[in-house]
Amino acid sequence: MPTYLKKPDAVDKSIASDDEVKAVVSDVIADIRANGDAAVRKYSEKFDKWSPKSFRLSHAQIEEIVAGVPEQVIKDIEFVQTQVRNFATKQRESITDFEVETLPGVTLGQKNVPVQAVGAYIPGGRYPLTASAHMTIVTAKVAGVPRVAACTPPIRGEIPAATIAAMAMAGADEIYLLGGVQAVAALTVGTETIAPVNLLAGPGNAYVAEAKRTLFGEVGIDLFAGPTEILVIADDGADPFVVAVDLLSQAEHGPDSPAVLVTTSETVARRAIEHIDQILVDMPTRDMAEPAWRNHGEVVVTDTLDEAFAVADSYASEHVQVLTANPRQALEKMKNFGALFLGEGTCVSYGDKVIGTNHVLPTRGSARFTGGLWVGKYLKTVTYQEVTNTESSALLGELCGRAARVELFEGHARSGDVRAAKYGDAKLAWTEHQFGTVPAHA
């Protein structure tokens, strides 16, 4: 049976409750729906202290901002976007259009059509999160999306230059310096100056996540996302210091970010806890990482590695890092995760920032039923059908008539009957006089 050396403490009361978040989001969306740009400006001033003449950056403004970004930052952005683009391209190549002839003259087909307008939300507020631009915009463009409208908030009243550069280099067609619920709502319902989109993508805080949840249906979304999560699976050979560093790397995302260790070694568990306590003393992002670890951190000791995999599966965590002698076992043993990070040479931070896989991943247990953002999310897989052989149409018509009448759908049945009568030798149970201009067949 698993032993819990650390369980979450009481929930941090400084974090707004779900009801409070829902109330704020509902009010903002309703106001923007009714009052458009004026409401967007009001909430940008209120929440971000930001009220420019235009929230959309012009080409000249973008060029000026990008020109001021250090050359090494630009080179690093180019490198990372190449990794993301290469992986997304391989994903796109794995999705194929096809046609198949299932009966003589009966053609069924599948076609993948890009979503025509995407809103990419790149979070900010505390830090410039350039990586989210790569994940949302580059992937959409590889999918063939013709219009990507990207939003990011100012950071303490300043333009996040590196983020703007990443958005531009990723291929965004429109860039808005706008954040929060007001950005998500404006992209969804449209305003006088912002045209609505068909799908929203990208992570955000609790308010952005709730706005996406509320607006889902009116607009498509990538996935329901909550606070960043990490779960580390470790055996007795794992380095406790590496475990501690990696757990805190994700805890710094926010005070509500769960960090969980599942290990077969009590020694590794206790030493990792000690290292975490020591690291937190002077960690620059302690204000986020410490409450996350205190209130949402867990340490679980299991008897066997199989039990560790089973416990990890029950969490269905966003990020699962495997620090074991044979980390690839997790590929066979585990089913519920957003992304796996195999071995000490790999870390969740690589996935977040540089390696090329997408970092927009399922949280709060939703990895039980969905994967993360990928190129396929920006595609609509549609089908088509064509029947050119009259004998096949007659055959299908007879079958359709029988199948539809089992379900008491007479209108459907008659659509089949028409073709059976016109193209085949079937005798109709009803006449032209009874049903429109259908020719009678003997």
N, C-alpha and C positions, 0 to 999 in steps of 0.2 A: 504493500500500500504506500502511496506517496506520503512523504513527510514534509510539512510546510515549515521551513525555518523563518520565513518572513511572509506575512500576509499584508494586504493593503490596509493602511490606517483609515480613519474616518475621511470621508470625501472632503476635499478642500472647499470651505465655504466661500472662498473668494471667487470661485468659478460660478458663473451665472447658471441657474437651474434651467432645465429644458423648457419649462413653462415661461420663464422670463425671456429666453431667447426667442421662442415662438411668438410671443406677444410683440417684441420689437420688430422681428422680421415681417410679421403680418401687417403691421402698421406702415412700415416703410414701403412695402410692395404696393399696398392699396393707394398710398399717397402718390407714388410714381405713376401708377396706372392712371390716376385721375389727373395729375398735374405735370407729367412729363419732365422736361428739362429743369423747370423751376424746382421741383421736388428733388431731383438728382443733385442740383447745386446746393440746396438746403442741407441735405444729409452729408454731402462732401465737406461742407463748411463745419458742420456739427461734429462729425466723427474724425475727419482728417485735417481740419483747419486748412482746406484747400479749395480755392475758388478762382481758377484761371479764366481768362476770356473764353477759351475753348478747351474742353477736356481732351479733344483729339489733337495729337501732335501732328504738325505739318511735316512734309518731307524735309524742308529746310531745318526745322527744329530737330528732327531725328538725326540728320547728318551732322549738325553741330554737336549734339550730345554724344554721338558715337565717336566723333573726332577727339573728344576730350577724354575718352577712356584709355587707360594705359595700354601700350602695344602688347604687353605680355598677357593682359586680360583678354584682349581680342583674340590672340593666338590660342589661348586656352579654350575660349568659347568655340572657336572654329574646330579645334580638336574634338571636344566633347560632342558637338553637334554632328560631326562626321561619324562618331561611334553610334549615336542615336539613329542617324539617318541610315547607316549601313544595316543595323539590326531591323529597323522598321521596313526597309526595302526587302529584306529576306522574308519578313512576315507577309508583306504584300504579295510577294511572288508565290507564297504558299496558298494563297486564296485564288482559286481559279474559276473562270466562267466555263460553262460546259453545256452541251446539248446531247441528248440521248434519244434514240428512236425506240420507244417501248413497245409499239405495235406498228404494223405497216402504215406509214403515213402519219404516225402520231409522234410528234416531237415535243419533248419537255426540255426546258432550259433553265439555267441559273445564271444570273448576271449580278455583278457587284457594282453598285452605283454610289459614288461618293455623296455624302451629305453636302448640301450646297452652301450652307453658311454655318460656321462654328464660332462660338464665343469662347476664347481661351482666357481663363482667369489665372493670373500669375500672382500669388500672394506676396505680401510685403509687410508693411507696418513696423515690424521690429528689425528685420534684416532684408537685404536685397537677395531674393531667391531666384537667381538666374536660371537654375537647373529646370525649374518648372516651365520656363519658356521653351527649352529644348524638347521636353517631354510632350507638351500639348501642341505646340505649333509645328515643329518639324514633322511629327508623326502625322498630323492632319494633312500637311502638304504632300507627304509621301503617298497618302491615301488618295490624293487628287482633289481635295477640298478647294473650290475656287475662291472662297472668301473666308478668311480668318480674321475676326475682330478681336484684338487682344487688349485686356485691361490689367493694370497693376496700380496699386495705391502709391502715393508719395510716402516717403519715410521721414517722419517728423518734419513735414513741410518741405522736404527737399526731393528733387528728382533723382530716382535711383538709376544713375547713368548706365551702370553695367547691365541692369535688367533690361533697360530700353534697348541697349545694343544687342543683347541676346534675342529680344523679340524681333528686332529688325533683321538680324542675320538669319533668324529661323524662317523668315518669309511672311511675317504678319502683314496683312493687307491694310489694316487699320490699327493704330495704337492709341489707346486712351489712358491718360494718367488719372485713373479713377478706380476706387476700391470698394470693398465691402458689399453689403446687401444692395446698395444703390447701383453698383456696377452690374451685378448679376440680374437685378430687376430690369434695368435699362436695356440690357442685351436681350432679355426675354420679351418684354412687352413692347419695346421700341419707344422712342421719344421723337421730338422734332428733329434731332440731329443724329440719333443713333438708330440705325435700322435693326429690326429684330433678327435673331439667328434661329437656327433649327436645333442646335445641340450645344450644351454647355460642357466644358471640360476643364479640369484643373482642381487642385486642392485649395483649401481655405480654412479659416477659423470656424468656430461653432456657428456663427451667424451666417457665414457664406454657405456652409453645409446645410443649414436649415432652410436657407433661401432656395437652394437647389432642390431640396426635398419638397418644399411647398410648391414650387413652379413645375415640378416634373409632371408631364402630361401635356402641359401647354408648350413645353420645350423638352427635348430629350436631354439626358445627362449621361456622363460617363459612368459614374457609380456613386452610391451614398458613402461618403467618407467621414470619418471621425478623427480623433487625435491619433497621431503617429504611434505605432506599436512596435516593440521588438521582443522577440523570444529567442533566447540562446539555449541550445542543447549542448551539453558538455559532458565528456567522460572524465575519467581520472587522469588522463594525460593532458587535459586542457590547461592553458596558462591562466591562472586566476586574475592576473593583472590585465591581460588582454580581454578577458570576460568583462571585468569591471569597466574598462575604457569603452568597450563597445556598447554595453548597456547604457552608459551615460551619454554616449554619442547621440542616441535617439531621445533620451529623457530631456535633453536640452531643447527639443522642439516646443515644449510647453508644459505647464504644471499639471496637465491632465493626461500626459503620455505614459501608458503602461510600459514597464520594463520588467521582463520575467526571465528568470534563470531556471532551467530544468536540468538537473545533473544527477549522474549516478554516484557522485563523490561528495560526501559531506565535507571533506577537507577542502575541495575546490570551492564549494558553496560558501563556507565560512571565511576563507581567505578572500574570496571575491567581495563579500560584504565588507570586510575590513578595508580592502583597497578602495571601494566606493566611498566609504566614510572619509578616507584620507584625501582622495582626489577632490571631493566636493569642497574642501576647506578653502581652496583658492581657485576654484574653477570659474572662469570669467562669466559663464552662463549659469552660475549656481542658482540665480533667482528663478530659473525655470526647472533646472535639473533636480534640485533638492526637493521641492514639493512633489515633483513627479515621482521620484524614487520613494519618498516618505509615504505618499498617499496611494500610489498605484504600483509600487514595486512589489515583486513576489519572488521567493526562492523556494523551489520544490526539489526534494531529493527522492529519487526513485531507486528501486532495487536492481532493475535491469535497464538496458538501453531500449529494449522493446517497449517497456513500460514508459520510458521517457518519450519515445516517439508517440505513443498513444496519448499521453498527457498533453503533449504539444499539439496534437491533432484536435484535442478537445477545445483548445483556445482559439484555433483557426486564426492565428495572428497574421498581421500584415507582413512583417519581416521575420523570417526564421533563419537564424544563423547557426550552423552546425559545426561545432568544434569537437570533433571526435576522430578516432584513429581511421575510420573509414566513412567519411562524410557522405559519400554517394549512396550509402544505404538509405538515406532519407528520401531519395528519389523513388525508392520502392516502398518504403514503409509509410510515408506520409501522404495524405490526400488533401488536407485543409490548410492552405497557406496562401498568402499573396505572392511571395517570392522567396526562394531558397538561396542562401549564401553558403557555399560549401567550402569548408576548410579555413584554417587560420590565415591563409594568404588572401582570402576574400573577406570583405566586411560590408555591412549594410550601407555604410557611408559611400562606398564605391557605387552602389546602385542609386543612391540619392543624387550623386553629383557627376560621375565621370564614366561609368563603364559602358553604358549604351542601352541597357534594358530600361523599361519605363518605370518611373518611381511613383506614379499615381496608382495606388493599390488599395484593395478592399480592407476595411477595418471593422471593428466591433462584431466580429464573427461572420461577416458577410463573405469571407473566403470559403465558407461552406458551400456557397452556390454561385460564386462568380470569380473571375480572375480580374486583373487590373486593366488599366488603359492600354490599348494597343491599336495598331493600324486598322484592325477590323472593326473597332468601335466607330470609326468614321465612315464606314461603308454600310449601305443597306443591301442586304442580300435578297434579291427579288427573283421571282420565277415567272416564266411565261410558257404557254402551251399553244400548239397549232396542230390541227387535224386536217390533212389534205386528202386522205384516202376515204372514199365514201363508204366502203364496206366496214372499215374500222369505226367510222362515225355512227353507222347504223348499229353495230355491235354495242358500242358504248351507250347509244341512245336507249336501246332495249334494257340494258343493265341499269342505266340511270332511272328509267321509269320504275323498275321494280324496287330499287333501293330507296328512291324518294317516297314511294307509297308506303313502304314499311314505316317511315317516319311521318306519314300523313302530310307530306309536302306535295300537294297536287300540282302546284305551279311549276315546281322543279321537274316533276315527272313529265309534264307536258312538253317542257323544253327538250327532254330526251326523246319523247314520243315523236315530235315533229321531225327529228333527224332520222329516227328509225323508219318513219313512214316515207320520208322523201328519198332516202338513200337505200333502203332495204326492202325486203319482201314482207315486213311485218304488217299484220292486219290491225287497224285501229279500232279501239272499242268506242270511239266517238267520231262524229262526222264533221265536215266543213260547217254545216249548219249550227252545230253545237259549239264550235270553237273557231271563230275568225275565218280566215281564208285558207286554212290548211287543206290541201288537195286530198280527196278520199282515195285510198288505195285498196284494191281488192285483194 
